[in-house]
Amino acid sequence: QVQLVESGGGLVQAGGSLRLSCAASGSIRIFRARAMAWHRQVSGKQRELVAAISSGGRTNDADSVKGRFTISSTVNTVSLQMNSLKPEDTAVYYCNVDWGSAGQYWGQGTQVTVSL
């Protein structure tokens, strides 16, 4: 059974940076995934896509984070570099990996809090 383990969340001041990482633990490698993504969710709101990257390296970022966040992947990790953080970026961030027929998996989430 594949598990996605997230790390890197925490409390930062506005304008600061954080790097989130998601590592696959199991028999399947991230580089074989169809797509990888980071989503975020605020209590009472729908989970929203932050950034996604395909196995071919194509990326898609939400308008709210363009120019500030960068998604990347290695053989077994997917990361999100977050710069120029704003209070409105405060949310629980979730790693998502789509392996097609092998399934789609979510991490448990990591809290990012950006203070004024």
C-alpha angles and dihedrals in degrees: 000000000000119000127190115212118197129200140167103066122132148114120310137164122252110278093030131114139239133181118212120200131193121194127191116229113193143049098310129075126225093228088067092057122112091222142353128203149169120225131181135205135195119201110272094017135091120265109259135201114252102176139340136195129194127218086258092058099254112145135203122191131190113250090242093063103033111131092016107059128051126192121204139164140207131190092290109007140064118203138189118206108202119195133173090023119201130201089249088063089070107121145106108281120213130197116221127189125183115203095174110223089010090064143254119272137193131203121231093252135250125231120240116189122183116194128205 
